[in-house]
Amino acid sequence: MVDPWPRHSADNNIAFNGDKMTSAFERYRTNTVIRPNGTGTSQTYQQQSNQTPVGPTVTSQPAPAK
């Protein structure tokens, strides 16, 4: 049978940045989020602090079952 996977898929020598991976793992472990900064030049890209969430919140109780 012919192997359906491409030859380069067997390469397990994946290049990565160890410092970045370590900090990402630490943020995952401690459940810490880094808020993204907008890169636009317009004020419209900045998030307003008085926005209300859309949809149910995580702490809201589910609707009663009928």
All heavy atoms as TSV, in Angstrom:
chain	resi	resn	atom	element	x	y	z
A	1	MET	N	N	0.838	-1.167	0.000
A	1	MET	CA	C	0.000	0.000	0.000
A	1	MET	C	C	0.895	1.246	0.000
A	1	MET	O	O	1.883	1.313	0.710
A	1	MET	CB	C	-0.903	-0.002	1.221
A	1	MET	CG	C	-1.740	1.225	1.342
A	1	MET	SD	S	-2.812	1.084	2.779
A	1	MET	CE	C	-3.741	2.542	2.559
A	2	VAL	N	N	0.501	2.226	-0.747
A	2	VAL	CA	C	1.240	3.481	-0.797
A	2	VAL	C	C	0.885	4.305	0.436
A	2	VAL	O	O	-0.271	4.377	0.837
A	2	VAL	CB	C	0.879	4.262	-2.080
A	2	VAL	CG1	C	1.575	5.594	-2.100
A	2	VAL	CG2	C	1.218	3.443	-3.302
A	3	ASP	N	N	1.905	4.904	1.064
A	3	ASP	CA	C	1.689	5.739	2.235
A	3	ASP	C	C	0.976	7.030	1.809
A	3	ASP	O	O	1.504	7.784	0.991
A	3	ASP	CB	C	3.031	6.072	2.884
A	3	ASP	CG	C	2.871	6.762	4.226
A	3	ASP	OD1	O	1.731	6.922	4.689
A	3	ASP	OD2	O	3.901	7.153	4.807
A	4	PRO	N	N	-0.209	7.321	2.363
A	4	PRO	CA	C	-0.955	8.498	1.926
A	4	PRO	C	C	-0.410	9.813	2.476
A	4	PRO	O	O	-0.775	10.874	2.006
A	4	PRO	CB	C	-2.365	8.234	2.450
A	4	PRO	CG	C	-2.152	7.389	3.645
A	4	PRO	CD	C	-0.954	6.536	3.321
A	5	TRP	N	N	0.466	9.762	3.483
A	5	TRP	CA	C	0.989	10.986	4.090
A	5	TRP	C	C	2.167	11.519	3.283
A	5	TRP	O	O	2.987	10.767	2.772
A	5	TRP	CB	C	1.433	10.715	5.519
A	5	TRP	CG	C	0.275	10.433	6.414
A	5	TRP	CD1	C	-0.230	9.215	6.738
A	5	TRP	CD2	C	-0.539	11.393	7.065
A	5	TRP	NE1	N	-1.305	9.346	7.561
A	5	TRP	CE2	C	-1.513	10.686	7.793
A	5	TRP	CE3	C	-0.535	12.773	7.130
A	5	TRP	CZ2	C	-2.478	11.321	8.558
A	5	TRP	CZ3	C	-1.491	13.408	7.893
A	5	TRP	CH2	C	-2.449	12.680	8.592
A	6	PRO	N	N	2.301	12.838	3.177
A	6	PRO	CA	C	3.456	13.403	2.482
A	6	PRO	C	C	4.755	13.072	3.227
A	6	PRO	O	O	4.751	12.864	4.440
A	6	PRO	CB	C	3.215	14.909	2.480
A	6	PRO	CG	C	1.922	15.147	3.145
A	6	PRO	CD	C	1.372	13.851	3.633
A	7	ARG	N	N	5.853	13.012	2.501
A	7	ARG	CA	C	7.125	12.619	3.079
A	7	ARG	C	C	7.554	13.566	4.213
A	7	ARG	O	O	8.079	13.138	5.232
A	7	ARG	CB	C	8.189	12.594	2.001
A	7	ARG	CG	C	9.540	12.133	2.514
A	7	ARG	CD	C	10.537	11.996	1.399
A	7	ARG	NE	N	10.115	10.858	0.576
A	7	ARG	CZ	C	10.481	10.665	-0.671
A	7	ARG	NH1	N	11.278	11.516	-1.266
A	7	ARG	NH2	N	10.071	9.624	-1.350
A	8	HIS	N	N	7.309	14.875	4.049
A	8	HIS	CA	C	7.750	15.828	5.067
A	8	HIS	C	C	6.904	15.781	6.338
A	8	HIS	O	O	7.268	16.375	7.351
A	8	HIS	CB	C	7.765	17.254	4.503
A	8	HIS	CG	C	6.422	17.754	4.090
A	8	HIS	ND1	N	5.918	17.530	2.833
A	8	HIS	CD2	C	5.472	18.441	4.766
A	8	HIS	CE1	C	4.713	18.069	2.755
A	8	HIS	NE2	N	4.424	18.624	3.913
A	9	SER	N	N	5.785	15.053	6.350
A	9	SER	CA	C	4.972	14.964	7.562
A	9	SER	C	C	5.649	14.124	8.643
A	9	SER	O	O	5.298	14.224	9.812
A	9	SER	CB	C	3.601	14.391	7.238
A	9	SER	OG	O	3.717	13.047	6.836
A	10	ALA	N	N	6.634	13.320	8.286
A	10	ALA	CA	C	7.343	12.502	9.261
A	10	ALA	C	C	8.447	13.276	9.969
A	10	ALA	O	O	9.051	12.772	10.911
A	10	ALA	CB	C	7.939	11.281	8.583
A	11	ASP	N	N	8.717	14.504	9.533
A	11	ASP	CA	C	9.764	15.321	10.152
A	11	ASP	C	C	9.261	15.839	11.489
A	11	ASP	O	O	8.369	16.666	11.561
A	11	ASP	CB	C	10.124	16.495	9.236
A	11	ASP	CG	C	11.257	17.327	9.801
A	11	ASP	OD1	O	11.957	16.854	10.721
A	11	ASP	OD2	O	11.426	18.462	9.322
A	12	ASN	N	N	9.819	15.325	12.592
A	12	ASN	CA	C	9.398	15.760	13.912
A	12	ASN	C	C	10.374	16.761	14.524
A	12	ASN	O	O	10.310	17.057	15.706
A	12	ASN	CB	C	9.195	14.559	14.842
A	12	ASN	CG	C	10.455	13.745	15.016
A	12	ASN	OD1	O	11.506	14.074	14.491
A	12	ASN	ND2	N	10.346	12.656	15.764
A	13	ASN	N	N	11.287	17.295	13.734
A	13	ASN	CA	C	12.206	18.332	14.191
A	13	ASN	C	C	11.569	19.689	13.870
A	13	ASN	O	O	11.815	20.292	12.841
A	13	ASN	CB	C	13.563	18.179	13.505
A	13	ASN	CG	C	14.583	19.150	14.057
A	13	ASN	OD1	O	14.380	19.743	15.110
A	13	ASN	ND2	N	15.668	19.315	13.348
A	14	ILE	N	N	10.716	20.172	14.782
A	14	ILE	CA	C	9.947	21.388	14.559
A	14	ILE	C	C	10.661	22.553	15.253
A	14	ILE	O	O	10.937	22.495	16.459
A	14	ILE	CB	C	8.521	21.233	15.108
A	14	ILE	CG1	C	7.840	20.041	14.421
A	14	ILE	CG2	C	7.715	22.508	14.915
A	14	ILE	CD1	C	6.539	19.637	15.044
A	15	ALA	N	N	10.945	23.592	14.495
A	15	ALA	CA	C	11.604	24.765	15.062
A	15	ALA	C	C	10.584	25.618	15.811
A	15	ALA	O	O	9.466	25.818	15.345
A	15	ALA	CB	C	12.252	25.576	13.950
A	16	PHE	N	N	10.951	26.090	17.009
A	16	PHE	CA	C	10.071	26.952	17.786
A	16	PHE	C	C	10.917	27.823	18.697
A	16	PHE	O	O	12.093	27.571	18.913
A	16	PHE	CB	C	9.051	26.146	18.592
A	16	PHE	CG	C	9.668	25.226	19.611
A	16	PHE	CD1	C	9.878	25.640	20.911
A	16	PHE	CD2	C	10.027	23.939	19.270
A	16	PHE	CE1	C	10.455	24.796	21.847
A	16	PHE	CE2	C	10.602	23.077	20.190
A	16	PHE	CZ	C	10.817	23.517	21.482
A	17	ASN	N	N	10.313	28.852	19.243
A	17	ASN	CA	C	10.962	29.769	20.160
A	17	ASN	C	C	10.674	29.281	21.577
A	17	ASN	O	O	9.537	29.362	22.055
A	17	ASN	CB	C	10.430	31.187	19.931
A	17	ASN	CG	C	11.115	32.215	20.787
A	17	ASN	OD1	O	11.646	31.916	21.846
A	17	ASN	ND2	N	11.102	33.450	20.323
A	18	GLY	N	N	11.690	28.794	22.267
A	18	GLY	CA	C	11.519	28.212	23.599
A	18	GLY	C	C	11.020	29.205	24.630
A	18	GLY	O	O	10.174	28.875	25.463
A	19	ASP	N	N	11.521	30.449	24.597
A	19	ASP	CA	C	11.074	31.457	25.564
A	19	ASP	C	C	9.600	31.784	25.377
A	19	ASP	O	O	8.845	31.915	26.335
A	19	ASP	CB	C	11.902	32.736	25.419
A	19	ASP	CG	C	13.347	32.537	25.847
A	19	ASP	OD1	O	13.604	31.643	26.675
A	19	ASP	OD2	O	14.200	33.289	25.346
A	20	LYS	N	N	9.183	31.899	24.131
A	20	LYS	CA	C	7.784	32.205	23.849
A	20	LYS	C	C	6.890	31.041	24.259
A	20	LYS	O	O	5.808	31.242	24.818
A	20	LYS	CB	C	7.599	32.508	22.362
A	20	LYS	CG	C	6.222	33.028	22.029
A	20	LYS	CD	C	6.084	33.337	20.573
A	20	LYS	CE	C	6.700	34.682	20.257
A	20	LYS	NZ	N	6.353	35.154	18.907
A	21	MET	N	N	7.333	29.817	23.994
A	21	MET	CA	C	6.542	28.647	24.373
A	21	MET	C	C	6.444	28.523	25.892
A	21	MET	O	O	5.390	28.180	26.431
A	21	MET	CB	C	7.159	27.378	23.790
A	21	MET	CG	C	7.088	27.303	22.286
A	21	MET	SD	S	5.416	27.224	21.669
A	21	MET	CE	C	4.947	25.616	22.209
A	22	THR	N	N	7.530	28.825	26.598
A	22	THR	CA	C	7.517	28.746	28.054
A	22	THR	C	C	6.553	29.757	28.648
A	22	THR	O	O	5.770	29.436	29.544
A	22	THR	CB	C	8.933	28.986	28.611
A	22	THR	OG1	O	9.811	28.010	28.060
A	22	THR	CG2	C	8.954	28.885	30.119
A	23	SER	N	N	6.592	31.002	28.136
A	23	SER	CA	C	5.688	32.010	28.674
A	23	SER	C	C	4.239	31.687	28.324
A	23	SER	O	O	3.332	31.913	29.123
A	23	SER	CB	C	6.067	33.403	28.171
A	23	SER	OG	O	5.883	33.499	26.788
A	24	ALA	N	N	3.995	31.131	27.140
A	24	ALA	CA	C	2.636	30.745	26.758
A	24	ALA	C	C	2.129	29.622	27.666
A	24	ALA	O	O	0.971	29.641	28.115
A	24	ALA	CB	C	2.602	30.308	25.305
A	25	PHE	N	N	2.971	28.654	27.951
A	25	PHE	CA	C	2.570	27.559	28.828
A	25	PHE	C	C	2.290	28.079	30.225
A	25	PHE	O	O	1.325	27.667	30.876
A	25	PHE	CB	C	3.649	26.476	28.881
A	25	PHE	CG	C	3.309	25.358	29.814
A	25	PHE	CD1	C	2.386	24.407	29.445
A	25	PHE	CD2	C	3.888	25.277	31.068
A	25	PHE	CE1	C	2.052	23.373	30.307
A	25	PHE	CE2	C	3.554	24.265	31.941
A	25	PHE	CZ	C	2.637	23.308	31.560
A	26	GLU	N	N	3.102	29.007	30.719
A	26	GLU	CA	C	2.906	29.566	32.057
A	26	GLU	C	C	1.595	30.357	32.118
A	26	GLU	O	O	0.860	30.274	33.104
A	26	GLU	CB	C	4.089	30.459	32.419
A	26	GLU	CG	C	4.206	30.746	33.885
A	26	GLU	CD	C	4.384	29.503	34.737
A	26	GLU	OE1	O	4.985	28.517	34.273
A	26	GLU	OE2	O	3.907	29.521	35.879
A	27	ARG	N	N	1.268	31.100	31.062
A	27	ARG	CA	C	-0.007	31.827	31.028
A	27	ARG	C	C	-1.175	30.844	31.005
A	27	ARG	O	O	-2.190	31.071	31.656
A	27	ARG	CB	C	-0.074	32.743	29.810
A	27	ARG	CG	C	0.791	33.966	29.934
A	27	ARG	CD	C	0.503	34.973	28.838
A	27	ARG	NE	N	0.443	34.428	27.497
A	27	ARG	CZ	C	1.479	34.280	26.682
A	27	ARG	NH1	N	2.682	34.637	27.077
A	27	ARG	NH2	N	1.322	33.790	25.475
A	28	TYR	N	N	-1.047	29.746	30.284
A	28	TYR	CA	C	-2.091	28.731	30.243
A	28	TYR	C	C	-2.260	28.080	31.611
A	28	TYR	O	O	-3.373	27.892	32.098
A	28	TYR	CB	C	-1.752	27.671	29.195
A	28	TYR	CG	C	-2.723	26.526	29.148
A	28	TYR	CD1	C	-3.950	26.672	28.511
A	28	TYR	CD2	C	-2.432	25.314	29.748
A	28	TYR	CE1	C	-4.861	25.622	28.469
A	28	TYR	CE2	C	-3.328	24.271	29.718
A	28	TYR	CZ	C	-4.537	24.429	29.076
A	28	TYR	OH	O	-5.427	23.384	29.047
A	29	ARG	N	N	-1.146	27.769	32.251
A	29	ARG	CA	C	-1.175	27.100	33.544
A	29	ARG	C	C	-1.802	27.974	34.622
A	29	ARG	O	O	-2.553	27.491	35.473
A	29	ARG	CB	C	0.243	26.704	33.960
A	29	ARG	CG	C	0.312	25.813	35.180
A	29	ARG	CD	C	1.734	25.425	35.507
A	29	ARG	NE	N	2.501	26.540	35.991
A	29	ARG	CZ	C	2.429	27.041	37.238
A	29	ARG	NH1	N	1.602	26.527	38.088
A	29	ARG	NH2	N	3.170	28.049	37.596
A	30	THR	N	N	-1.519	29.275	34.595
A	30	THR	CA	C	-2.034	30.188	35.614
A	30	THR	C	C	-3.333	30.861	35.195
A	30	THR	O	O	-3.849	31.706	35.916
A	30	THR	CB	C	-0.990	31.266	35.936
A	30	THR	OG1	O	-0.679	31.980	34.744
A	30	THR	CG2	C	0.254	30.663	36.542
A	31	ASN	N	N	-3.857	30.516	34.008
A	31	ASN	CA	C	-5.098	31.081	33.489
A	31	ASN	C	C	-5.021	32.606	33.415
A	31	ASN	O	O	-5.903	33.320	33.862
A	31	ASN	CB	C	-6.303	30.630	34.318
A	31	ASN	CG	C	-7.592	30.815	33.574
A	31	ASN	OD1	O	-7.606	30.873	32.353
A	31	ASN	ND2	N	-8.686	30.904	34.296
A	32	THR	N	N	-3.916	33.107	32.873
A	32	THR	CA	C	-3.680	34.531	32.713
A	32	THR	C	C	-3.804	34.885	31.239
A	32	THR	O	O	-3.326	34.163	30.383
A	32	THR	CB	C	-2.263	34.900	33.196
A	32	THR	OG1	O	-2.054	34.319	34.475
A	32	THR	CG2	C	-2.085	36.382	33.294
A	33	VAL	N	N	-4.431	36.002	30.959
A	33	VAL	CA	C	-4.647	36.429	29.582
A	33	VAL	C	C	-3.910	37.739	29.338
A	33	VAL	O	O	-3.941	38.631	30.171
A	33	VAL	CB	C	-6.147	36.619	29.297
A	33	VAL	CG1	C	-6.380	37.159	27.910
A	33	VAL	CG2	C	-6.886	35.325	29.500
A	34	ILE	N	N	-3.239	37.844	28.211
A	34	ILE	CA	C	-2.641	39.104	27.800
A	34	ILE	C	C	-3.608	39.738	26.809
A	34	ILE	O	O	-3.884	39.172	25.750
A	34	ILE	CB	C	-1.261	38.894	27.147
A	34	ILE	CG1	C	-0.293	38.321	28.159
A	34	ILE	CG2	C	-0.733	40.194	26.570
A	34	ILE	CD1	C	1.058	38.010	27.578
A	35	ARG	N	N	-4.138	40.900	27.164
A	35	ARG	CA	C	-5.077	41.596	26.286
A	35	ARG	C	C	-4.349	42.100	25.054
A	35	ARG	O	O	-3.286	42.719	25.172
A	35	ARG	CB	C	-5.724	42.773	27.008
A	35	ARG	CG	C	-6.527	42.368	28.206
A	35	ARG	CD	C	-7.879	41.920	27.762
A	35	ARG	NE	N	-8.651	41.508	28.936
A	35	ARG	CZ	C	-9.705	40.760	28.862
A	35	ARG	NH1	N	-10.118	40.337	27.705
A	35	ARG	NH2	N	-10.361	40.420	29.934
A	36	PRO	N	N	-4.893	41.858	23.865
A	36	PRO	CA	C	-4.235	42.344	22.651
A	36	PRO	C	C	-4.365	43.858	22.532
A	36	PRO	O	O	-5.354	44.448	22.949
A	36	PRO	CB	C	-4.987	41.640	21.528
A	36	PRO	CG	C	-6.304	41.278	22.116
A	36	PRO	CD	C	-6.078	41.077	23.580
A	37	ASN	N	N	-3.345	44.474	21.970
A	37	ASN	CA	C	-3.360	45.907	21.704
A	37	ASN	C	C	-3.742	46.111	20.258
A	37	ASN	O	O	-3.274	45.402	19.383
A	37	ASN	CB	C	-1.987	46.530	21.964
A	37	ASN	CG	C	-1.621	46.485	23.422
A	37	ASN	OD1	O	-2.488	46.535	24.276
A	37	ASN	ND2	N	-0.340	46.385	23.720
A	38	GLY	N	N	-4.564	47.110	19.987
A	38	GLY	CA	C	-4.938	47.414	18.619
A	38	GLY	C	C	-3.738	47.978	17.868
A	38	GLY	O	O	-2.936	48.728	18.407
A	39	THR	N	N	-3.601	47.618	16.608
A	39	THR	CA	C	-2.494	48.127	15.808
A	39	THR	C	C	-2.957	49.172	14.819
A	39	THR	O	O	-2.162	49.665	14.037
A	39	THR	CB	C	-1.813	46.977	15.039
A	39	THR	OG1	O	-2.797	46.318	14.233
A	39	THR	CG2	C	-1.187	45.989	15.997
A	40	GLY	N	N	-4.244	49.505	14.837
A	40	GLY	CA	C	-4.786	50.502	13.918
A	40	GLY	C	C	-4.417	51.910	14.354
A	40	GLY	O	O	-3.998	52.170	15.489
A	41	THR	N	N	-4.596	52.846	13.453
A	41	THR	CA	C	-4.287	54.239	13.768
A	41	THR	C	C	-5.535	55.024	14.120
A	41	THR	O	O	-5.463	56.166	14.507
A	41	THR	CB	C	-3.600	54.908	12.564
A	41	THR	OG1	O	-4.460	54.788	11.432
A	41	THR	CG2	C	-2.265	54.262	12.287
A	42	SER	N	N	-6.692	54.412	13.998
A	42	SER	CA	C	-7.946	55.094	14.262
A	42	SER	C	C	-8.407	54.807	15.680
A	42	SER	O	O	-8.127	53.755	16.254
A	42	SER	CB	C	-9.008	54.621	13.266
A	42	SER	OG	O	-10.251	55.180	13.599
A	43	GLN	N	N	-9.143	55.727	16.243
A	43	GLN	CA	C	-9.696	55.534	17.578
A	43	GLN	C	C	-10.787	54.470	17.590
A	43	GLN	O	O	-11.153	53.964	18.633
A	43	GLN	CB	C	-10.256	56.860	18.102
A	43	GLN	CG	C	-9.202	57.911	18.345
A	43	GLN	CD	C	-8.269	57.524	19.472
A	43	GLN	OE1	O	-8.639	56.799	20.396
A	43	GLN	NE2	N	-7.033	57.995	19.391
A	44	THR	N	N	-11.318	54.131	16.421
A	44	THR	CA	C	-12.408	53.159	16.366
A	44	THR	C	C	-11.945	51.751	16.712
A	44	THR	O	O	-12.762	50.900	17.030
A	44	THR	CB	C	-13.049	53.136	14.972
A	44	THR	OG1	O	-12.058	52.782	14.011
A	44	THR	CG2	C	-13.640	54.481	14.623
A	45	TYR	N	N	-10.660	51.497	16.682
A	45	TYR	CA	C	-10.153	50.161	17.000
A	45	TYR	C	C	-10.024	49.931	18.494
A	45	TYR	O	O	-9.841	48.827	18.937
A	45	TYR	CB	C	-8.796	49.919	16.343
A	45	TYR	CG	C	-8.885	49.808	14.844
A	45	TYR	CD1	C	-8.307	50.761	14.030
A	45	TYR	CD2	C	-9.546	48.756	14.258
A	45	TYR	CE1	C	-8.381	50.658	12.658
A	45	TYR	CE2	C	-9.633	48.638	12.892
A	45	TYR	CZ	C	-9.046	49.604	12.093
A	45	TYR	OH	O	-9.129	49.492	10.741
A	46	GLN	N	N	-10.090	50.981	19.282
A	46	GLN	CA	C	-9.937	50.839	20.725
A	46	GLN	C	C	-11.260	50.420	21.329
A	46	GLN	O	O	-12.306	50.959	21.008
A	46	GLN	CB	C	-9.447	52.133	21.342
A	46	GLN	CG	C	-8.051	52.494	20.895
A	46	GLN	CD	C	-7.589	53.792	21.505
A	46	GLN	OE1	O	-8.329	54.459	22.188
A	46	GLN	NE2	N	-6.350	54.136	21.248
A	47	GLN	N	N	-11.197	49.462	22.237
A	47	GLN	CA	C	-12.399	48.932	22.859
A	47	GLN	C	C	-12.912	49.933	23.894
A	47	GLN	O	O	-12.159	50.468	24.682
A	47	GLN	CB	C	-12.093	47.597	23.520
A	47	GLN	CG	C	-13.309	46.942	24.124
A	47	GLN	CD	C	-12.972	45.595	24.727
A	47	GLN	OE1	O	-11.813	45.239	24.846
A	47	GLN	NE2	N	-13.977	44.871	25.122
A	48	GLN	N	N	-14.206	50.146	23.914
A	48	GLN	CA	C	-14.827	51.027	24.887
A	48	GLN	C	C	-14.999	50.264	26.190
A	48	GLN	O	O	-15.349	49.093	26.202
A	48	GLN	CB	C	-16.185	51.510	24.382
A	48	GLN	CG	C	-16.102	52.272	23.083
A	48	GLN	CD	C	-15.334	53.569	23.237
A	48	GLN	OE1	O	-15.409	54.203	24.277
A	48	GLN	NE2	N	-14.587	53.942	22.226
A	49	SER	N	N	-14.779	50.944	27.334
A	49	SER	CA	C	-14.858	50.264	28.627
A	49	SER	C	C	-16.291	50.134	29.123
A	49	SER	O	O	-16.557	49.388	30.046
A	49	SER	CB	C	-14.019	51.023	29.653
A	49	SER	OG	O	-14.534	52.334	29.801
A	50	ASN	N	N	-17.259	50.847	28.525
A	50	ASN	CA	C	-18.628	50.791	29.019
A	50	ASN	C	C	-19.518	49.884	28.164
A	50	ASN	O	O	-20.730	50.017	28.201
A	50	ASN	CB	C	-19.223	52.199	29.082
A	50	ASN	CG	C	-19.214	52.875	27.719
A	50	ASN	OD1	O	-18.748	52.299	26.758
A	50	ASN	ND2	N	-19.720	54.087	27.652
A	51	GLN	N	N	-18.953	48.969	27.447
A	51	GLN	CA	C	-19.745	48.057	26.630
A	51	GLN	C	C	-20.339	46.968	27.509
A	51	GLN	O	O	-19.718	46.488	28.442
A	51	GLN	CB	C	-18.903	47.413	25.541
A	51	GLN	CG	C	-18.496	48.358	24.457
A	51	GLN	CD	C	-17.684	47.638	23.385
A	51	GLN	OE1	O	-17.139	46.565	23.638
A	51	GLN	NE2	N	-17.597	48.223	22.219
A	52	THR	N	N	-21.553	46.567	27.191
A	52	THR	CA	C	-22.177	45.466	27.907
A	52	THR	C	C	-21.908	44.181	27.133
A	52	THR	O	O	-21.817	44.194	25.911
A	52	THR	CB	C	-23.703	45.683	28.032
A	52	THR	OG1	O	-24.244	45.831	26.734
A	52	THR	CG2	C	-24.009	46.904	28.870
A	53	PRO	N	N	-21.770	43.059	27.828
A	53	PRO	CA	C	-21.490	41.809	27.129
A	53	PRO	C	C	-22.678	41.383	26.276
A	53	PRO	O	O	-23.829	41.671	26.591
A	53	PRO	CB	C	-21.228	40.808	28.251
A	53	PRO	CG	C	-21.770	41.428	29.481
A	53	PRO	CD	C	-21.798	42.906	29.268
A	54	VAL	N	N	-22.390	40.675	25.205
A	54	VAL	CA	C	-23.418	40.166	24.307
A	54	VAL	C	C	-23.667	38.715	24.663
A	54	VAL	O	O	-22.744	37.923	24.721
A	54	VAL	CB	C	-22.965	40.290	22.835
A	54	VAL	CG1	C	-24.005	39.693	21.908
A	54	VAL	CG2	C	-22.690	41.735	22.491
A	55	GLY	N	N	-24.913	38.369	24.928
A	55	GLY	CA	C	-25.250	36.990	25.253
A	55	GLY	C	C	-25.173	36.732	26.742
A	55	GLY	O	O	-24.872	37.616	27.540
A	56	PRO	N	N	-25.453	35.504	27.141
A	56	PRO	CA	C	-25.449	35.184	28.568
A	56	PRO	C	C	-24.031	35.162	29.122
A	56	PRO	O	O	-23.078	34.849	28.431
A	56	PRO	CB	C	-26.080	33.782	28.623
A	56	PRO	CG	C	-25.809	33.206	27.283
A	56	PRO	CD	C	-25.811	34.357	26.317
A	57	THR	N	N	-23.904	35.524	30.386
A	57	THR	CA	C	-22.601	35.483	31.041
A	57	THR	C	C	-22.354	34.082	31.571
A	57	THR	O	O	-23.275	33.266	31.687
A	57	THR	CB	C	-22.535	36.497	32.190
A	57	THR	OG1	O	-23.562	36.167	33.124
A	57	THR	CG2	C	-22.723	37.919	31.685
A	58	VAL	N	N	-21.136	33.808	31.944
A	58	VAL	CA	C	-20.761	32.486	32.432
A	58	VAL	C	C	-21.429	32.201	33.778
A	58	VAL	O	O	-21.789	31.076	34.071
A	58	VAL	CB	C	-19.233	32.376	32.552
A	58	VAL	CG1	C	-18.817	31.056	33.155
A	58	VAL	CG2	C	-18.593	32.556	31.203
A	59	THR	N	N	-21.645	33.237	34.583
A	59	THR	CA	C	-22.189	33.021	35.929
A	59	THR	C	C	-23.714	33.004	35.950
A	59	THR	O	O	-24.301	32.764	36.977
A	59	THR	CB	C	-21.700	34.134	36.866
A	59	THR	OG1	O	-22.083	35.399	36.317
A	59	THR	CG2	C	-20.198	34.080	37.042
A	60	SER	N	N	-24.372	33.272	34.821
A	60	SER	CA	C	-25.845	33.281	34.809
A	60	SER	C	C	-26.379	31.861	34.902
A	60	SER	O	O	-25.766	30.909	34.428
A	60	SER	CB	C	-26.362	33.985	33.545
A	60	SER	OG	O	-26.004	33.252	32.419
A	61	GLN	N	N	-27.550	31.749	35.497
A	61	GLN	CA	C	-28.183	30.442	35.681
A	61	GLN	C	C	-28.885	30.034	34.382
A	61	GLN	O	O	-29.462	30.882	33.695
A	61	GLN	CB	C	-29.201	30.502	36.817
A	61	GLN	CG	C	-28.569	30.788	38.151
A	61	GLN	CD	C	-27.649	29.671	38.602
A	61	GLN	OE1	O	-27.899	28.500	38.333
A	61	GLN	NE2	N	-26.568	30.028	39.251
A	62	PRO	N	N	-28.872	28.762	34.031
A	62	PRO	CA	C	-29.572	28.322	32.820
A	62	PRO	C	C	-31.078	28.451	32.991
A	62	PRO	O	O	-31.594	28.455	34.114
A	62	PRO	CB	C	-29.156	26.863	32.665
A	62	PRO	CG	C	-28.722	26.440	34.030
A	62	PRO	CD	C	-28.199	27.666	34.715
A	63	ALA	N	N	-31.782	28.549	31.904
A	63	ALA	CA	C	-33.244	28.634	31.940
A	63	ALA	C	C	-33.804	27.314	32.454
A	63	ALA	O	O	-33.253	26.251	32.188
A	63	ALA	CB	C	-33.774	28.938	30.552
A	64	PRO	N	N	-34.901	27.385	33.196
A	64	PRO	CA	C	-35.477	26.121	33.719
A	64	PRO	C	C	-36.002	25.246	32.584
A	64	PRO	O	O	-36.539	25.731	31.595
A	64	PRO	CB	C	-36.618	26.594	34.632
A	64	PRO	CG	C	-36.900	27.995	34.222
A	64	PRO	CD	C	-35.645	28.554	33.622
A	65	ALA	N	N	-35.802	23.954	32.730
A	65	ALA	CA	C	-36.273	22.999	31.718
A	65	ALA	C	C	-37.772	22.795	31.859
A	65	ALA	O	O	-38.314	22.787	32.964
A	65	ALA	CB	C	-35.544	21.674	31.878
A	66	LYS	N	N	-38.447	22.631	30.748
A	66	LYS	CA	C	-39.900	22.416	30.769
A	66	LYS	C	C	-40.230	20.970	30.636
A	66	LYS	O	O	-39.576	20.178	30.092
A	66	LYS	CB	C	-40.560	23.190	29.637
A	66	LYS	CG	C	-40.455	24.666	29.849
A	66	LYS	CD	C	-41.169	25.405	28.741
A	66	LYS	CE	C	-41.086	26.895	28.955
A	66	LYS	NZ	N	-41.805	27.633	27.965
